[in-house]
Amino acid sequence: MTENFQAMATLATAKMRQVFPATPLLRNELLSARFGADIWLKREDLSPVRSYKLRGAFNAMRKAIPEHRLFVCASAGNHAQGVAFMCRHFDVRGVIFMPVTTPEQKILKTRMFGGDSVEVRLVGDYFDKTLTAAQAFCAQEGGHFLSPFDDEDVIEGQASVAVEIEQELGRAPDHVILPVGGGGLSAGTVSYFGSECAYTFVEPSGAKSLAAALAEGKPVDVSPINSFVDGAAVARIGARTFARLANVLPDDVIDLAEDRICQTIVEMLNVEGIVLEPAGAMAIEALADVAGRIRGKTVVCIASGGNFDFERLPEVKERAQRYAGLKKYFILRLPQRPGALRDFLDRLGPADNITRFEYMKKSARNFGSVLIGIETDRPENFPAMFQRIDEAGFNYTDITNDETLAQFVI
């Protein structure tokens, strides 16, 4: 099966060259020096739709045409844009269902890529209702439903990422690090390279669908999920994709906290000038987890997408700082007496900067509650600061890692 799959994926890749060029495979000096390895980034963020999703859409659509001229999908992100782009290329009709809650930027980009070939329908507050509506419409109209990952032709199309890596390197790499959502990219890459290289599969901590499937021996629903890493936040890995990943070793699957992934987004933007979405940053952030395995090896990290809404940048920076221990939030009980605030401020160190201060004075009380955010330049500054506050007799509650409170006050 592997040889036949390799041939089909290679053919699909050749046909793609009529539509868009191969994405670059670039050696990264910063990461190579940091981890003592030859580290390359497969830049799917530089595709025409800034993700790899148009590959699977292209392959599935080219095989379905001319029998089908109506294509339907449900997506709130990269898959929608890939399908829209290909509908316009093939001059076929596309109807794309998106949740009502989809950010306007994603809706506009989908319409931009699809032009007059695509109709966007906003249905449902949550994706499950969107998907149900899309499938019902597709059955009624006799269209061809385009799954974002659980489709053999889509898997074959995503394998073109591996084909290009081999073509650009001249061989298979020693190690490939892949982000995992529904499993289409991973299934295609593993099916193409087989045992020629080692793998690390990376999931967001809030959506560990591959790890759960390996533990149960079948795809399982891991709802509710954390949707922050929207390009990989999938509640259930595909049946077809898992069939190709069922022999993956559990030790080769790792998960990353959503806040931790933000560190790589910020570093890649500030240092390398690379714009990555959360899913696109996962493979790079995972390098630290496999540092002992990759030293001296040729490693490819697949940067799967760069559809990042810059309105999210303050949140991403905030999450990165909190994970790194450079920013904390706490509620202080401040005595309502003259000089109390000055006494507190005197306990801060030279690198401790107040970034949030909200105080509500209630005259009938002896104490007022203050929400304070403090940013510093080294994590070890906080224990010393809290010790000084404790010695001064102030009462406070650290809410930095309280997700429930964070949703309302941070």
Stockholm file with secondary structure:
# STOCKHOLM 1.0

chainA/1-410         MTENFQAMATLATAKMRQVFPATPLLRNELLSARFGADIWLKREDLSPVRSYKLRGAFNAMRKAIPEHRLFVCASAGNHAQGVAFMCRHFDVRGVIFMPVTTPEQKILKTRMFGGDSVEVRLVGDYFDKTLTAAQAFCAQEGGHFLSPFDDEDVIEGQASVAVEIEQELGRAPDHVILPVGGGGLSAGTVSYFGSECAYTFVEPSGAKSLAAALAEGKPVDVSPINSFVDGAAVARIGARTFARLANVLPDDVIDLAEDRICQTIVEMLNVEGIVLEPAGAMAIEALADVAGRIRGKTVVCIASGGNFDFERLPEVKERAQRYAGLKKYFILRLPQRPGALRDFLDRLGPADNITRFEYMKKSARNFGSVLIGIETDRPENFPAMFQRIDEAGFNYTDITNDETLAQFVI
#=GR chainA/1-410 SS CHHHHHHHHHHHHHHHTTTSCCCCEEECHHHHHHHTSEEEEEEGGGSTTSBTHHHHHHHHHHHHTTTCCEEEEECSSHHHHHHHHHHHHHTCEEEEEECTTSCHHHHHHHHHHHGGGEEEEECCSSHHHHHHHHHHHHHHHTCEECCSSSSHHHHHHHTHHHHHHHHHHSSCCSEEEEECSSSHHHHHHHHHHGGGSEEEEEEETTCCHHHHHHHHTSCCCCCSCCCSSTTTCCSSCCHHHHHHHTTCCGGGEEEECHHHHHHHHHHIIIIICCCCCHHHHHHHHGGGGGHHHHTTSEEEEEECBCCCCGGGHHHHHHHHHHHHTSEEEEEEEEESSTTHHHHHHTTSCTTCEEEEEEEECCTTSSEEEEEEEEECSSTTHHHHHHHHHHHTTCEEEECTTCHHHHHHHC
#=GC SS_cons         CHHHHHHHHHHHHHHHTTTSCCCCEEECHHHHHHHTSEEEEEEGGGSTTSBTHHHHHHHHHHHHTTTCCEEEEECSSHHHHHHHHHHHHHTCEEEEEECTTSCHHHHHHHHHHHGGGEEEEECCSSHHHHHHHHHHHHHHHTCEECCSSSSHHHHHHHTHHHHHHHHHHSSCCSEEEEECSSSHHHHHHHHHHGGGSEEEEEEETTCCHHHHHHHHTSCCCCCSCCCSSTTTCCSSCCHHHHHHHTTCCGGGEEEECHHHHHHHHHHIIIIICCCCCHHHHHHHHGGGGGHHHHTTSEEEEEECBCCCCGGGHHHHHHHHHHHHTSEEEEEEEEESSTTHHHHHHTTSCTTCEEEEEEEECCTTSSEEEEEEEEECSSTTHHHHHHHHHHHTTCEEEECTTCHHHHHHHC
//
